[in-house]
Amino acid sequence: MLKKFLLLLATFVVGCTQDYAVVTGKTETIVVTETVTETVTETVTEEVEIPVYVEVEVPVNEGVVWVDSFTQPMSVDGIDILWVIDKSGSMMRYNDELLAGVEAMLLALPTSDWRLVMINADSSHAITSTEFPLVPGDDIFDAEDMLNTLRSAHREEGFNATYEYIVNNPYSSTWMRPDAGLLVVFVSDEEEQSNFEYPAVSDFLSWYQSQRMGSVFIASIVNVEASESLCTWPPSPLDIGDRYMEAANLLGGTIVDICDEDWSPGVTDATHSIEPYEKIQLTHKAEIDSIRVFINGSLNHDWLYIESENTVHFTVTPSAGELVEVGYRYVETSSYTPTLDTGL
């Protein structure tokens, strides 16, 4: 795709200029007599305009080519939600924010057809969890009761805990629905540590995206880079949730700074992300004339760019399963990540 986009931004174009040339043609005149017909040929010379195409160099602005992309999820009638929570000792200080975040999700969810369970980010605990899910009508007090059932654990392996719960915990199949969407919210103040099972984030995503016909979503509430962190003391590089954030970014999900005193806006965004995307906020400030949109590799024109929002709005919503790529040159860098919007 990048190669195709670069071709569209080539620095040479073909221009058309006018030139002149002399063309020699022949005309025939027929002379008829009483006995013979003679053909007399005479040469006529005339000046004719001929367009001559000359390659002209057209300079382009300097800048870096960038591509933001996402795969359009399917519209789902129901949603199963897993909060995968790090229960190591250092996480105790975030209990208030965690409960407030869960409450924000409960308030943002539709009034029907959702189920929510909290599990431990330690896979040895996740595989034995038998908590009945929260359902419409449950409130923050029910959520607090569920959180209190999670025991302390020293492992911070959110990817593997998710896999073990869904695949190898027999209880999960009693409430999780194969035809519903799936949202996983990772919460940890340390890096994801399923390195043996999933050496690369893409290894986990290759399994995760095979679930629910691709209607899967991720949010990550983690330590972000020190330069962007809201923590009183910048987090150690070892505690930054790079793998969690990479997973969220690759699925167009939501990232929340764990040191933010209010997780509610990010959690609400994650809740709304279960609907098809109608727009995408670009990672960098785009050079307007350079923006190109591709759907499944084909150039698309059903969109418009709102410069004040640095956002591409789709006038025709991409269909479920389609790969959407927005390529452009950017003229300045920014700290935000692409934000997908369902229009809610």
Order of alpha helices (4+ residues) and beta strands (2+ residues): alpha-beta-beta-beta-beta-alpha-beta-alpha-alpha-alpha-beta-alpha-beta-alpha-beta-alpha-beta-beta-beta-beta-beta-beta-beta-beta
